[in-house]
Amino acid sequence: MLKYYYMVPNKLTIENFKSYGSSLNPLDLNGVHIVCLSGQNGHGKSSLLDAICWSIWGDEVHRPQDELVKHGENDMRVELEFFSDGYFQKKEGRNLYKVIRRFSKRKGSRSGATSLELYVAQTGEVDSELDFQVLTGNTIRDTQSSILKLVGMDYRTFINSAFLLQGRSDEFTNSTPALRQRTLGEILQLDYFDKLQELAREKVRELRSDKTTVELQVNTLQDQLARFTEEEMELKVLSSDLIQVDQHILEIQPLLENRKQDYLLIEEIETKTSKLLIDKKTLVDDLSIFNNQLSTLQRKISEYQDILDKKEVIHENFQEINRIRNKLQQNNNLIGPYSSLIERKKSLENALVRLNEIIEQLETLKQNLFSTQKLLDELQNKKEQLNLLQLQIQEKNTHNDNLKNQMDDLKEKILLIEDSDQNCPLCGTELLHDRREHVKEEFEKNGKTLADAYRSNITIISELETKKLSILDYINQNDSNINNEFIRINSQIAGYTQERNSLDQSETQLTEINKNIEDLGFDPVENKILEEKLIQIHSYEDLFNQLSLAEKEIPEIENRISDIQKLILSRNTNIEKIDHELNDYDIKKKSAPEIKSEVEKLQNDFDNLLNQKIEKNSRKLSIERQFEVYSSQKTELNQYENQLLEINSEYGRYDELSTYLGRTGVQALLIEASIPEIEKDANYLLEKMTNGEMFINLETQRQTQKGDTAETLEINVSDSRGMRSYETFSGGEAFRINLALRIALSKLLARRSGCPLPTIFIDEGFGTQDNVGRERIIEVINQISSDFERVVVITHIEEIKEAFPVRIEVIKTESGSMFELN
């Protein structure tokens, strides 16, 4: 059974989509039947519908998606709640779903990132807080597939039926006949029959494979049964050949046995000869070993005799070795203490050298300390001079401050005298002109004296400041260095003094060490001479050991030489006996090659006869067994031939069904059956919008140049001027045709789903109509509204907007587009 679903938008939330920014309230359409989406062109009306489509179909709506993100932003987000009668995870019936799609612009060379989430409402009313269950798949593709199952159509079908998109309302009429057929097929969900056709084709392919397999079996069995007569003749020939082979075997067998006995005697001689040769080799090997041993022992006797000749010298040197070792052993007990004393002596001699160096260093440091102390005294003197200069500068500055105050008082008095009448401004007494001038001159004279003193002080302060800076520069440059140098020298003196104190006893200790070395009595030169002599005569120790060994072993070696000489004599005697026997056997073996050749020939003929007998018996047995197989193969062949008839019959049925389910079969019939419904609904609407002046006719078949009939979907439009093509109509007339056809397609989709089509979107197109045309279109929209659960009309025309009580007003501000539901 075909299943159609629907989708009803309920609530839309957008962030940074096209002209819309963030922080916008959701667009809640719950309970709205007919709504007009109005606003000026370019303010973002169509963008709201694009957001709905993008949340469902993603980049099918627009590529690249970067262009959908609001200018200046990097991320966008659209959240859509919608009703659907599709089901997911066994939650059947009308359910509320929520889809959230996000997109982030690419950074650098990376592509943009998309995320997609799907939820279904669990509990609660639409107007209350809802719990949503997660339906998001493992991948975006899985989630997108689930969404398409819920909405029941792809984006192209949607904009060809339920969505009259701005600028694309003629999408269906301007499509090719083939695309129109495809769109109508998707609305009718004829892909269901495509799937059935593919199943039928798969069954045809399966039956074709079975047919090939069974035909191969039939051909194989027929070829095998054709060999029956040939093998029957072969069996008769094999029986005759086997009789002849048995006769030849009986003739050859006695001759072969006799000659084998003769050859066995020869082989026995060969065996004895081999054994004698092995024995002879063993005796020869023994002789070689014995001769080597005899030579070795004789050389040993000679070496021992040479050692015995040096017996007296060896004894003298061996005694000298023992004497030297005893002396060296005594000296070894003294080497440890002697080495320790020598090391201590060297250490004390180094200490005395260091002591002299320290004394010289201390003298140098004391001289440096005296020089540094002078520098410190000079630095302290500079600091005192600096303090005195600062006091002098302070006194001069204070004096100048007093002078400046006095000069300011005189200036005020002069000004008062110049500005006053005849009375003195200070004491109030009367001042005549001469007296006034005299007082003014006195004040000016006093002011000049004060100014001269002030300028003199400035000069003195400048000179003092110069001296102060010079002294301060000297202090800054030398204070830290001189003090650090003073501290460093004192520190070195303290260190050297401490080290000198520790080395003062070194000379006394050195004298004591020299006495201890003398008392020890160890002479390293004498010890070295003894070691060298021991190296020269140490070989006499080995000679002494060899002398002892020679005196002990010479009698034993002489006895062993006598025994070996006896063994050599015995082995030579046995070798002579073996050579005599081998000569006798060689005479008897001269006839062996002839006997062996005859035995091999007879044995080869006998083996060939036996092999022929085995092969022929095996072939005979195989043919006899094959006769049993032929009977079962005949039965099997009948079964395969009957199976092939059944497969051919079933193959024909499924092949015919595959053709019937195709686009020229039942799909064409269903499209043909839907045409009257589309024509009826479209012409009804055209009659309302054109006062009965226009109607359309849809053709599903046409004649080809060859005279055949081809499937098509042509649109013929008729008006008062007769039948003519769609392209010849004006924009207003074309919009009415498009609107009528699209609403008819939407109603067809509704009837196929068994319920009212939930939503239709009509985006613009009213600008092509005159006032009468607009009124008729509004009337049509109101009439068809009962066929839809939600009708959304998009316009910027005031007269159209006023015809609908519920409106979504869209305005554009500096921060982006905004909307308000009134």
SULVENKA-V197686 format. One record per pair of residues at least 12 apart in sequence whose ideal C-beta (glycine too) atoms are under 10 Angstrom apart, sorted by the first residue. I is the first residue (numbers start at 1). J is the second residue. Records with the same first field share a line. If there is no record, write none. Layout:
I = J  J
This chain:
1 = 192
2 = 188  189  190  191  192  193  670  752  753
3 = 85  86  87  149  152  189  192  752  753  754
4 = 85  86  152  153  187  188  189  749  750  751  752  753  754  755  757
5 = 84  85  86  87  148  149  150  151  152  153  753  755  758
6 = 82  83  84  85  86  94  150  151  152  153  162  749  750  753  755  756  757  758  759  789
7 = 52  56  80  82  83  84  85  86  97  147  150  151  152  153  158  162  757  758  759
8 = 29  30  81  82  83  84  85  94  96  757  758  759  788  789  790
9 = 27  29  30  32  48  49  52  55  56  80  81  82  83  758  759  761  790  792
10 = 26  27  28  29  30  31  32  80  81  82  83  96  97  98  126  790
11 = 26  27  28  29  30  79  80  81  82  96  98  126
12 = 24  26  27  28  29  48  49  51  52  55  78  79  80  81  82  819
13 = 25  26  27  28  51  55  77  78  79  80  81  98  100
14 = 26  27  44  47  48  50  51  52  54  55  70  76  77  78  79  80  817  819
15 = 51  70  73  75  76  77  78  79  102
16 = 68  69  70  71  72  73  74  75  76  77  78  103  816
17 = 44  47  48  50  51  54  55  68  69  70  73  76  77  78  101  103  816  817
18 = 44  46  47  48  50  51  54  62  67  68  69  70  71  76  816  817
19 = 42  43  44  47  70  71  810  812  813  816  817  818
20 = 44  47  48  51  70  76  78  810  812  815  816  817  818  819
21 = 70  72  73  813  815  816  817  818
22 = 70  73  75  76  77  815  816
23 = 815  816
24 = 816  817  818  819
25 = 818  819  820  821
26 = 79  80  81  821
27 = 48  51  52  80  808  819  820  821
28 = 81  126  127  821
29 = 81  82  759  790  792  806  808  821
30 = 81  83  96  126  127
31 = 126  127  806
32 = 789  790  791  792  806  808  821
33 = 785  786  788  789  790  791  806
34 = 781  782  785  788  790  791  792  793  803  804  805  806
35 = 790  791  792  793  794  804  805  806  807  808  821  822
36 = 762  781  791  792  793  794  795  800  801  802  803  804  805  806  807  808  809  822
37 = 49  761  762  763  792  793  794  795  796  801  804  807  808  809  810  819  821
38 = 793  794  795  796  797  798  800  801  802  804  807  808  809  810  819  822
39 = 794  795  796  801  807  808  809  810  811  812  817  818  819
40 = 796  810  811  812
41 = 166  764  767  796
42 = 796  812  817
43 = 796  809  810  811  812  813  817  818  819
44 = 810  811  812  816  817  818  819
45 = 166  763  764  794  795  796  808  809  810  817  819
46 = 165  166  167  761  763  764  794  810
47 = 68  810  817  819
48 = 792  794  808  810  817  819
49 = 61  163  165  166  761  763  792  794
50 = 62  68  78  165  166  763
51 = 68  76  77  78  79  80  101
52 = 78  80  82  163  759  761  792
53 = 78  80  155  158  159  163  165  761
54 = 68  76  78  80  101  103  155
55 = 77  78  79  80  82  98  99  100  101  116  147
56 = 78  80  82  99  101  144  147  148  150  151  153  154  155  158
57 = 101  144  147  148  151  153  154  155  156  158  159
58 = 101  103  114  116  140  144  147  155
59 = 103  112  114  155
60 = 144  154  155  156  158
61 = 155  159  165
64 = 105  106  111  112
65 = 101  103  104  105  106  111  112  114
66 = 103  104  105  106  111  112
68 = 103
69 = 103  104  105  112
70 = 816  817
71 = 816
72 = 816
73 = 104  105  816
74 = 103  104  105  106  107  112
75 = 102  103  104  105  112  113
76 = 101  102  103  104  105
77 = 100  101  102  103  104  115
78 = 99  100  101  102  103
79 = 98  99  100  101  102  117  119
80 = 97  98  99  100  101
81 = 96  97  98  99  100  119  121  126  130  132
82 = 95  96  97  98  99  147  150  151  758  759
83 = 95  96  97  121  126  150  758  759  789  790
84 = 96  97  120  147  149  150  151  152  758
85 = 150  152  753  754  755  758
86 = 146  147  148  149  150  151  152
87 = 120  149  150
88 = 118  120  133  135  146  147  149  150
89 = 120  133  135  146
91 = 120  121  122  133  135
94 = 755  758
95 = 120  121  122  150
96 = 119  120  121  122  124  125  126  130  132
97 = 118  119  120  121  132  135  146  147  150  151
98 = 117  118  119  120  121  130  132  135
99 = 116  117  118  119  135  136  143  144  146  147  150  151
100 = 115  116  117  118  119  136
101 = 114  115  116  117  118  140  143  144  147
102 = 114  115  116  117
103 = 115  116
114 = 140
115 = 136  140  143
116 = 136  137  139  140  141  142  143  144  146  147
117 = 132  134  135  136  137  140  143
118 = 132  133  134  135  136  137  142  143  144  146  147  150
119 = 131  132  133  134  135  136
120 = 132  133  134  135  146  150
121 = 133
135 = 147  150
152 = 186  189  749  753
153 = 186  187  189  749
154 = 186
156 = 171  175  179  182  183  186
157 = 182  183  184  185  186  187  189  745  749
158 = 186  749  759  761
159 = 171  172  183  742  761  763
160 = 172  173  175  179  180  182  183  184  186  187  741  742  745  746
161 = 183  184  186  187  741  742  743  744  745  746  747  748  749  750  757  760
162 = 187  742  743  745  746  749  750  757  758  759  760  761  762  788
163 = 742  746  759  760  761  762  763  792
164 = 735  738  739  742  743  746  760  761  762  763  764  765  792  793  794
165 = 742  761  762  763  764  794
166 = 761  762  763  764  765  794
167 = 763  764  765
168 = 738  763
169 = 734  735  737  738  739  741  742  762  763  764  765  768
170 = 726  727  731  734  735  737  738  741  742  765
171 = 183  738  742
172 = 184  713  715  738  741  742  745
173 = 696  715  717  726  727  729  734  737  738  741  742
174 = 715  726  727  734  738
175 = 713  715
176 = 712  713
177 = 699  700  702  710  711  712  713  714  715
178 = 711  712  713
179 = 713
180 = 671  698  712  713  714  715  741
181 = 663  667  668  671  700  711  712  713
182 = 663  713
183 = 713  745
184 = 667  670  671  674  675  678  698  700  713  745  748
185 = 663  667  668  670  671  674  713
186 = 749
187 = 671  674  678  745  746  748  749  752
188 = 667  670  671  673  674  748  749  752
189 = 670  749  752  753
190 = 661  663  666  667  668  670  671
191 = 667
192 = 661  667
193 = 660  661  662  663  665  666  667  670
194 = 661  662  663  667
195 = 661
196 = 657  658  660  661  662  666
197 = 657  658  659  660  661  662  663  665  666  667
198 = 658  661
199 = 654  657  658  661
200 = 653  654  655  656  657  658  659  660  661  662
201 = 654  655  657  658  659  661  662
202 = 654  658
203 = 650  651  653  654  655  657  658
204 = 650  651  652  653  654  655  656  657  658
205 = 654
206 = 650  651  654
207 = 646  647  648  649  650  651  652  653  654  655
208 = 647  651  654  655
209 = 647
210 = 643  644  646  647  650  651
211 = 643  644  647  648  650  651
212 = 647
213 = 640  643  644  647
214 = 639  640  641  642  643  644  645  646  647  648
215 = 640  641  644  647  648
216 = 640
217 = 636  637  639  640  641  643  644
218 = 636  637  639  640  641  643  644
219 = 640
220 = 633  637  640
221 = 630  633  634  636  637  638  639  640  641
222 = 633  637  640  641
224 = 626  629  630  633  637
225 = 629  630  633  634  637
227 = 626  630
228 = 623  626  627  630  633  634
230 = 623
231 = 619  622  623  624  626  627  630
232 = 623  627
234 = 619  620  623
235 = 619  620  622  623  624  626  627
237 = 616  620
238 = 615  616  617  618  619  620  621  623
239 = 616  620
240 = 616
241 = 612  613  615  616  619  620
242 = 612  613  616  617  620
244 = 609  612
245 = 608  609  610  611  612  613  614  615  616  617
246 = 609  613
247 = 609
248 = 605  606  608  609  612  613
249 = 605  606  609  610  612  613
250 = 609
251 = 605  609
252 = 602  603  605  606  608  609
253 = 602  606  609
255 = 598  599  602  605  606
256 = 598  599  601  602  603  605  606
257 = 602
258 = 599  602
259 = 595  596  597  598  599  600  601  602  603
260 = 595  599  602  603
261 = 599
262 = 591  592  595  596  598  599
263 = 592  595  596  597  598  599  600
264 = 595  599
265 = 588  592  595
266 = 588  589  591  592  593  595  596  599
267 = 592  595  596
269 = 584  585  586  588  589  592
270 = 585  589  592
272 = 581  582  585
273 = 581  582  584  585  586  588  589
275 = 578
276 = 577  578  579  581  582  585
277 = 578  582
279 = 574  575  577  578  581
280 = 574  575  577  578  579  581  582
281 = 578
282 = 571  574
283 = 570  571  572  573  574  575  577  578
284 = 571  575
285 = 571
286 = 567  568  570  571  574  575
287 = 567  568  570  571  572  575
288 = 571
289 = 564  567  571
290 = 563  564  565  566  567  568  569  570  571
291 = 564  568
292 = 564
293 = 560  561  563  564  567  568
294 = 560  561  564  565  567  568
296 = 557
297 = 556  557  558  560  561  564
298 = 557  561
300 = 550  553  554  557  560  561
301 = 550  553  554  557  558  561
303 = 546  550
304 = 546  547  549  550  551  552  553  554  557
305 = 550  554
306 = 546  550
307 = 543  544  546  547  548  549  550  551
308 = 546  547  550  551  554
310 = 540  543  547
311 = 543  544  547  550  551
313 = 540  543
314 = 539  540  541  542  543  544  545  546  547  548
315 = 540  543  544  547
316 = 537  540
317 = 536  537  538  539  540  541  543  544
318 = 537  540  541  543  544  545  547
319 = 540  544
320 = 533  534  537  540
321 = 533  534  537  538  539  540  541  544
322 = 541
323 = 530
324 = 529  530  531  533  534  537  538
325 = 530  534  538  541
327 = 526  527  530  534
328 = 527  530  531  534
330 = 522  527
331 = 521  522  523  524  526  527  530  531
332 = 527
333 = 522
334 = 520  521  522  523  524  527
335 = 522  524  527
337 = 516  517  520  522
338 = 516  517  520  521  522  523  524  527
339 = 522  524
340 = 513  516
341 = 513  514  516  517  519  520  522
342 = 513  517  524
343 = 513
344 = 509  510  512  513  516  517
345 = 509  510  513  514  516  517
346 = 513
347 = 506  509  510  513
348 = 503  505  506  507  508  509  510  511  512  513  514
349 = 506  507  510  513
350 = 503  506
351 = 499  502  503  504  505  506  507  509  510
352 = 503  506  507  509  510
353 = 503  506
354 = 499  500  503  506
355 = 499  500  502  503  504  506  507
356 = 503
357 = 496  499
358 = 495  496  497  498  499  500  501  503
359 = 496  500  503
360 = 496
361 = 492  493  495  496  499  500
362 = 492  493  496  497  499  500
364 = 489  492
365 = 488  489  490  491  492  493  495  496  497
366 = 489  493
367 = 489
368 = 485  486  488  489  492  493
369 = 485  486  489  490  492  493
370 = 489
371 = 485  489
372 = 482  483  484  485  486  487  488  489  490
373 = 482  486  489
374 = 482
375 = 478  481  482  483  485  486
376 = 478  479  482  483  485  486
378 = 474  478  482
379 = 474  475  478  479  481  482  483
380 = 475
381 = 471
382 = 470  471  472  474  475  478  479
383 = 471  472  474  475  479
384 = 471
385 = 467  468  470  471  474  475
386 = 467  468  469  470  471  472  474  475
387 = 471
388 = 464  468  471
389 = 463  464  465  466  467  468  469  470  471  472
390 = 464  465  468  472
391 = 464
392 = 460  461  464  467  468
393 = 457  460  461  462  463  464  465  467  468
394 = 461  464
395 = 457  460  461  464
396 = 456  457  458  459  460  461  462  464
397 = 457  458  461
398 = 457
399 = 453  454  456  457  460  461
400 = 453  454  455  456  457  458  460  461
401 = 454
402 = 450  453  454
403 = 449  450  451  452  453  454  455  456  457
404 = 450  451  454
405 = 450
406 = 446  447  449  450  453  454
407 = 446  447  448  449  450  451  453  454
408 = 447  450
409 = 443  446  447  450
410 = 442  443  444  445  446  447  448  450  451
411 = 443  444  447
412 = 425  443
413 = 425  426  439  440  442  443  446  447
414 = 439  440  441  443  444  447
417 = 431  436  437  439  440  443
418 = 436  440
420 = 436
422 = 435  436
424 = 436  439
426 = 439
663 = 711
664 = 709  710  711
667 = 711
668 = 700  701  711
669 = 700
671 = 698  700  711  713
672 = 698  700  701  711
673 = 700
674 = 698  700  744  745  748  751  752
675 = 697  698  699  700  713  748
676 = 698
677 = 744  745  747  748  751  752
678 = 696  698  740  741  744  745  747  748
679 = 695  696  697  698  741  744
680 = 744  747
681 = 740  741  743  744  745  746  747  748  751  784  787
682 = 694  695  696  697  698  715  737  739  740  741  742  743  744  745  747  748
683 = 695  696  697  718  740  744
684 = 740  743  744  747  780  783  784
685 = 736  737  739  740  741  742  743  744  747  776  777  780  781  783  784
686 = 717  718  719  733  736  737  739  740  741  744  780
687 = 740  780
688 = 736  740  776  777  779  780  783  784
689 = 732  733  735  736  737  739  740  769  772  773  775  776  777  779  780
690 = 719  720  733  736  737  740  773  776
691 = 772  776
692 = 720
693 = 718  719  720  721  733
694 = 717  718  719  720  729  733  736  737  740
695 = 716  717  718  719  723  737  740
696 = 715  716  717  718  723  726  737  740  741  744
697 = 714  715  716  717  718  723
698 = 712  713  714  715  716  741  744
699 = 712  713  714  715  716
700 = 712  713  714
701 = 713  714
702 = 714
714 = 726
715 = 737  741
717 = 729  733  734  737  741
719 = 733  737
726 = 738  741
730 = 768
731 = 765  767  768  769
732 = 765  766  767  768  769  770  773  774  777
733 = 768  769  773
734 = 765  768
735 = 764  765  766  767  768  769  773  777
736 = 765  768  769  773  776  777  780
738 = 765
739 = 762  765  766  777  780  781  784
740 = 780
742 = 760  762
743 = 757  760  762  780  781  784  787  788
744 = 784
745 = 757
746 = 758  759  760  761  784  787  788
747 = 760  784  787  788
750 = 787  788  789
751 = 787
755 = 789
756 = 786  787  788  789  790
757 = 784  787  788  789  790
758 = 788  789  790
759 = 788  789  790  791  792
760 = 781  784  785  787  788  789  790  791  792  793
761 = 790  791  792  793  794
762 = 777  781  791  792  793  794  795
763 = 792  793  794  795
764 = 793  794  795  796  797  800
765 = 777  793  794  795
766 = 778  793  794  795  796  797  799  800  801
767 = 795  796  797  800
769 = 797  800
771 = 799
774 = 795  797  799  800  803
775 = 799  800  803
777 = 793  800  803
778 = 793  799  800  802  803  804
779 = 803
781 = 793  800  803  804
782 = 803  804
791 = 804
792 = 808
793 = 807
794 = 808  810
795 = 807
796 = 810
805 = 822
806 = 821  822
807 = 820  821  822
808 = 820  821  822
809 = 821  822
